[in-house]
Amino acid sequence: MDDTELLFIHPEHPLYPEELELRFRVLREPLGFPRSAVAFPFEANSLHLVARQSGAVVGCVLFNPEDAHGGRLFQMAVTPTLQGQGLGARLVTALEAELQRRGFTHVHLHARAPVVPFYERLGYAVYGEPFTEVNIPHRHMRKSLRSAEA
Ligand SMILES: CC(C)(COP(=O)(O)OP(=O)(O)OC[C@H]1O[C@@H](n2cnc3c(N)ncnc32)[C@H](O)[C@@H]1OP(=O)(O)O)[C@@H](O)C(=O)NCCC(=O)NCCS
């Protein structure tokens, strides 16, 4: 049985240090960055959606509202042993549902180049020029949350 639950938390939540640790292990440590490189300046203003399984944080995705209509999805991470089982897609879908509920209409993100197909399956489209971030190739991607638009 899948006992994975998704919940929105704030940086004051007891699960937040675990969220940070997951982000460090999945997104920063493999690239050689220290723990101090995990937190973003807009951490407190962002939505934090975490997946919890048997009490442990096993996935997360964040959203930073940039204006009343849209913002940036970032820090998408699934613990390595659970990757490829649908949890990443479930997190993005749940985040988008909450964003729609709050009236947001646009999401953009910085996709690591090998992960572009993951976001394409979820309806995101590449735009602009390739760029480098955290020393690796990235693409800009975006999606409209208005159901009539692509
Ligand atoms: C990228 C990541 C978040 C995807 O989460 P996940 O739980 O492994 O992905 P899912 O199982 O939900 O995959 C959903 C779909 O995307 C596809 N997909 C996932 N990762 C992919 C990849 N790297 N390349 C191509 N397709 C991919 C899956 O095959 C699946 O396709 P399907 O709908 O046809 O079955 C996760 O693998 C991860 O944390 N990777 C390391 C950190 C990272 O790169 N984060 C993104 C930074 S931009």
The ligand as a Gaussian input file, in Angstrom:
#p B3LYP/6-31G(d) Opt

LIG

0 1
 C       13.601000      14.496000     -11.790000
 C       12.820000      13.858000     -10.669000
 C       12.264000      14.923000      -9.737000
 C       11.639000      13.085000     -11.303000
 O       10.875000      12.490000     -10.260000
 P       10.487000      10.947000     -10.383000
 O        9.608000      10.592000      -9.261000
 O       11.748000      10.164000     -10.556000
 O        9.704000      10.951000     -11.783000
 P        8.328000      10.207000     -12.105000
 O        8.468000       8.756000     -11.777000
 O        7.187000      10.935000     -11.485000
 O        8.295000      10.395000     -13.692000
 C        7.192000      10.921000     -14.389000
 C        7.455000      10.693000     -15.877000
 O        8.632000      11.406000     -16.273000
 C        9.604000      10.482000     -16.795000
 N       10.924000      10.897000     -16.323000
 C       11.314000      11.094000     -15.049000
 N       12.604000      11.483000     -15.009000
 C       13.028000      11.518000     -16.289000
 C       14.252000      11.837000     -16.904000
 N       15.313000      12.219000     -16.197000
 N       14.318000      11.758000     -18.246000
 C       13.254000      11.354000     -18.979000
 N       12.051000      11.055000     -18.464000
 C       11.942000      11.133000     -17.127000
 C        9.210000       9.133000     -16.222000
 O        9.666000       8.087000     -17.054000
 C        7.706000       9.230000     -16.209000
 O        7.192000       8.985000     -17.492000
 P        5.753000       8.270000     -17.732000
 O        4.742000       9.293000     -17.270000
 O        5.728000       8.028000     -19.168000
 O        5.764000       7.061000     -16.872000
 C       13.670000      12.864000      -9.848000
 O       14.135000      11.834000     -10.679000
 C       14.846000      13.524000      -9.140000
 O       14.739000      13.950000      -7.990000
 N       16.013000      13.600000      -9.818000
 C       17.217000      14.182000      -9.238000
 C       17.062000      15.668000      -8.947000
 C       16.686000      16.482000     -10.176000
 O       17.260000      16.346000     -11.237000
 N       15.670000      17.359000      -9.978000
 C       15.173000      18.213000     -11.021000
 C       15.952000      19.473000     -11.062000
 S       15.406000      20.515000     -12.410000

